[in-house]
Amino acid sequence: MAKGDKINFSTPSGFPEFLPSEKRLELYLLNIIRRVFESYGFTPIETPAVERLEVLQAKGNQGDNIIYGIDPILPPNRQAERDRSGETGSEARALKFDQTVPLAAYIARHLNELTFPFARYQTDVVFRGERAKDGRFRQFRQCDIDVVARRELSLLYDAQMPAIITEIFEAINIGDFLIRINNRKVLTGFFKSLGIAENQIKSCIGIVDTLEKIGESKVKQDLEKEGIAAEQSQKIIEFIKIDGSVDEVLDKLKHLAQNLPETEQLSLGVTELETVIAGVRNLGVAENRFCIDLSIARGLDYYTGTVYETTLLGHEALGSICSGGRYEELVGVFLGEKMPGVGISIGLTRLISRLLKAGILSTLATTPAQVMVVNMQEDLMPTYLKVSQHLRQAGINVITNFDKRPLGKQFQLADKQGIQFCVIIGSEEAAAQKSSLKDLKTGEQVEVLLENLAEEVRRRLT
């Protein structure tokens, strides 16, 4: 770089950077999510940001959105060669684009060290090579839980997922939401009953999954492009639009299963769906929090049973705020044995961005400090330090102002950071073992003995 050239220090496109008030909001939400996850016995793990490319491409995930990672074997000046070559050998590496596929590899690597069913949560950062735009990022934090078993996994684990989603979003207090539940076997079974070929079903599910984005007529067009007859396309549209209460939808599905040909898989899907719904109810999830939505398909190849999407009512344009489902063969692709699992994911960075823009959430104060001990005179600094420590030991977050400046400026500094209280101690107060406590929200100022200061601050904070 030539002398005098300016360095472009802007963030790379699609890679977010948080102000303190935004980061504090993220940590606040993470604490809620972690608390709920752990209340159901999920344990934390972390997997590498970089995985072997062949791992990430397991189960048909060709990964148009994969970002190639730096290969530790190659020096940085040769990494571009690897990226251009598209090498897919065992040494090719990429950044993980979700948590589920790396979890499958993690279980394969640690099979003999884990206890099954294995219930884990992750709140790692993931990377996707998407076009960066409003609310879409190339790097974002994703909060996942999954339960994986060897050979068999109870459908009650599927039922737990809506209960967990409900607890998280009720604790965050973002308004009314609806968990939409379906089962991929219901969809595939219905397609089979229409005589749709096995090799067409996967693409049909992918098209159905785009209904909300592209609309009914475009779904019909895309189905017909896949070779689905117009009559079959119409029946698919009619099927995925079946609505009503949970029990009404189940009854309609049972009726179809009894009157259509080749409905073994459809019947199995309905039975599984019925079991999951019964479990959701037994876990105390309110009826207005969930429904059966036959248009929910989840486009990823590895889902095989229950699938979920969560919508914020009144803000449906935000899309799904939590999604997931059951898979049977994802882990087995690495081990060659049946290891069913079920999980959900919250794209937290995207969610925060959407909710802030919609005015549903607000950022927190810049600092976690609740009190500022102001600097009235330098010779009293030993007193200020002792008072600050006394407050901290009482569980109160404190900033001690080490810089001497006019009192009004110190109040402004505290107010700008969202600090509610200022402790004022001059020479007279110090001699009398007292302080003035100023509430910047109300403007009230009271005199408090130093020995009672922590108790008074705690009282006013509650």
C-alpha positions, -999 to 999 in steps of 0.1 A, spaced: 0 0 0 14 33 -10 20 59 16 -10 81 20 -35 55 7 -66 52 28 -75 19 42 -111 8 36 -122 -2 71 -159 -7 63 -173 -41 73 -175 -67 45 -209 -69 29 -233 -92 48 -211 -95 80 -229 -77 108 -212 -55 135 -231 -46 167 -232 -14 187 -231 -20 225 -269 -16 228 -275 -42 201 -250 -67 215 -265 -64 249 -299 -72 234 -284 -103 217 -269 -115 250 -302 -109 268 -321 -130 242 -293 -156 243 -297 -159 281 -334 -165 277 -329 -191 250 -302 -209 269 -322 -210 301 -352 -226 283 -330 -251 264 -313 -261 297 -346 -265 315 -353 -293 291 -320 -309 297 -301 -298 266 -264 -296 270 -241 -271 251 -215 -280 225 -196 -261 199 -184 -274 165 -157 -258 143 -166 -229 120 -148 -248 92 -157 -283 82 -146 -306 54 -166 -297 22 -177 -333 18 -193 -333 53 -213 -301 45 -224 -316 12 -237 -348 28 -273 -358 21 -275 -339 -11 -267 -304 3 -247 -292 -27 -245 -259 -10 -250 -231 -34 -247 -210 -3 -214 -225 10 -186 -201 17 -152 -217 12 -130 -215 42 -93 -209 45 -75 -243 42 -48 -245 69 -27 -265 46 -24 -237 20 -9 -203 27 -33 -174 22 -17 -164 -11 -27 -198 -26 -62 -200 -11 -76 -183 -42 -64 -212 -63 -84 -236 -42 -115 -214 -44 -113 -211 -82 -106 -248 -87 -138 -259 -69 -118 -288 -55 -139 -313 -36 -113 -337 -23 -109 -347 13 -88 -316 21 -113 -291 6 -129 -271 35 -157 -246 39 -175 -225 65 -205 -243 81 -238 -230 68 -260 -246 96 -256 -265 128 -274 -297 119 -250 -313 94 -220 -305 116 -238 -320 145 -242 -352 125 -204 -353 119 -198 -344 156 -218 -374 167 -199 -396 143 -166 -384 157 -176 -388 194 -200 -417 191 -184 -437 220 -182 -406 243 -218 -396 241 -250 -408 259 -281 -414 238 -306 -399 233 -281 -371 229 -298 -337 235 -276 -307 227 -279 -270 220 -256 -247 200 -255 -209 197 -226 -207 172 -221 -184 143 -228 -199 108 -220 -186 73 -239 -185 41 -229 -172 7 -261 -153 1 -266 -120 -16 -264 -96 14 -296 -75 18 -318 -61 45 -323 -88 71 -301 -114 52 -266 -119 64 -236 -140 53 -226 -144 90 -252 -149 117 -258 -165 150 -280 -196 150 -295 -211 181 -303 -248 176 -314 -278 197 -315 -314 185 -321 -348 201 -305 -377 183 -310 -414 193 -297 -447 181 -323 -467 162 -355 -453 177 -365 -418 189 -398 -412 207 -423 -389 189 -426 -371 223 -393 -354 215 -411 -339 185 -439 -328 208 -414 -310 231 -402 -287 204 -434 -266 202 -434 -264 241 -398 -251 239 -406 -226 211 -436 -213 231 -416 -208 263 -389 -189 245 -411 -165 226 -434 -159 255 -404 -150 276 -391 -126 250 -426 -111 248 -428 -104 211 -465 -107 207 -488 -134 194 -471 -162 174 -483 -195 158 -463 -227 155 -474 -244 123 -469 -282 124 -469 -308 96 -454 -342 88 -435 -349 56 -449 -384 54 -484 -368 51 -472 -349 20 -453 -377 4 -481 -402 11 -506 -379 -5 -484 -374 -35 -481 -412 -39 -518 -416 -36 -522 -393 -66 -498 -415 -86 -469 -391 -86 -436 -409 -93 -412 -413 -64 -385 -394 -83 -408 -364 -86 -419 -362 -50 -388 -344 -37 -392 -316 -62 -429 -313 -55 -422 -309 -18 -397 -281 -26 -423 -263 -48 -451 -266 -21 -427 -251 4 -426 -219 -17 -464 -213 -16 -462 -183 7 -434 -167 -13 -447 -172 -49 -485 -178 -45 -509 -205 -56 -509 -199 -93 -471 -200 -96 -470 -231 -75 -493 -248 -100 -472 -236 -129 -440 -249 -113 -457 -283 -105 -468 -286 -141 -433 -278 -153 -421 -308 -133 -445 -330 -153 -474 -330 -128 -507 -330 -146 -530 -300 -141 -556 -322 -123 -530 -335 -99 -517 -299 -93 -552 -287 -84 -556 -316 -60 -523 -308 -44 -533 -271 -39 -567 -282 -25 -549 -306 -1 -524 -281 13 -552 -256 18 -571 -278 41 -577 -258 73 -598 -257 104 -590 -266 140 -563 -291 148 -589 -319 154 -609 -309 122 -577 -312 101 -568 -345 116 -603 -358 109 -601 -347 73 -568 -364 69 -581 -396 83 -610 -395 60 -587 -390 30 -564 -419 42 -595 -442 42 -607 -432 7 -576 -428 -14 -555 -456 -29 -520 -464 -16 -523 -444 16 -500 -464 39 -475 -436 42 -502 -410 45 -518 -430 73 -485 -433 91 -479 -396 88 -514 -388 102 -508 -412 131 -474 -395 139 -490 -361 136 -518 -372 160 -492 -385 185 -472 -352 184 -503 -330 188 -514 -351 218 -479 -346 234 -480 -309 227 -513 -306 245 -501 -327 274 -471 -303 278 -496 -275 283 -491 -255 251 -521 -233 246 -544 -242 216 -539 -207 201 -501 -213 199 -501 -241 173 -520 -255 143 -516 -281 116 -506 -264 83 -503 -289 54 -483 -263 33 -453 -265 56 -428 -287 40 -393 -275 49 -372 -276 17 -341 -293 31 -337 -329 18 -330 -345 52 -364 -339 69 -385 -370 69 -413 -366 95 -425 -338 117 -417 -303 105 -423 -269 121 -424 -232 112 -433 -204 136 -449 -172 124 -453 -139 143 -490 -130 139 -496 -96 123 -460 -96 110 -462 -126 86 -439 -108 61 -411 -115 85 -412 -152 76 -405 -181 99 -389 -170 131 -381 -206 143 -382 -238 122 -370 -274 121 -381 -310 120 -373 -347 122 -347 -365 102 -340 -402 101 -308 -407 80 -287 -376 84 -263 -390 111 -264 -424 96 -249 -411 64 -216 -409 83 -220 -441 104 -241 -464 83 -267 -470 110 -301 -455 118 -299 -425 141 -331 -405 140 -332 -369 153 -354 -339 157 -345 -303 162 -354 -266 158 -334 -235 149 -337 -198 156 -316 -176 133 -310 -151 161 -292 -124 141 -318 -123 114 -346 -124 140 -332 -94 160 -327 -74 128 -363 -80 117 -378 -74 151 -359 -42 156 -369 -29 122 -405 -38 129 -404 -20 163 -413 -52 181 -380 -51 201 -359 -22 213 -322 -22 220 -310 -21 256 -291 7 273 -255 11 260 -240 -1 293 -252 -26 319 -242 -1 346 -271 10 368 -252 36 389 -225 62 382 -204 74 411 -195 109 400 -162 126 406 -167 158 427 -131 162 438 -100 142 431 -89 139 468 -121 119 475 -113 92 449 -105 66 477 -141 72 490 -155 68 455 -137 36 449 -148 21 483 -184 31 477 -183 17 441 -170 -17 454 -196 -17 482 -224 -13 456 -209 -40 433 -207 -64 462 -244 -58 467 -250 -69 431 -253 -35 415 -235 -26 383 -214 6 388 -193 29 367 -168 51 387 -161 83 369 -123 88 372 -123 120 351 -130 154 368 -155 174 348 -185 197 356 -213 179 374 -238 186 346 -215 170 321 -212 139 342 -250 137 345 -252 140 307 -226 112 303 -246 89 326 -279 97 309 -265 91 274 -255 56 284 -288 48 300 -276 49 336 -305 58 359 -287 68 391 -258 90 400 -241 90 435 -228 124 445 -203 127 474 -186 160 482 -164 168 512 -194 175 535 -212 143 525 -179 123 529 -174 137 564 -210 129 574 -208 94 557 -237 104 534 -243 107 497 -269 123 474 -286 99 451 -300 114 419 -325 97 398 -319 109 362 -353 96 350 -374 115 375 -350 143 385 -355 134 422 -325 137 445 -324 123 480 -298 121 508 -288 86 519 -264 73 545 -236 54 528 -244 23 549 -279 24 534 -270 33 498 -270 -2 483 -304 -10 499 -319 23 486 -306 18 450 -319 -18 450 -353 -6 462 -355 20 435 -344 -3 408 -373 -28 414 
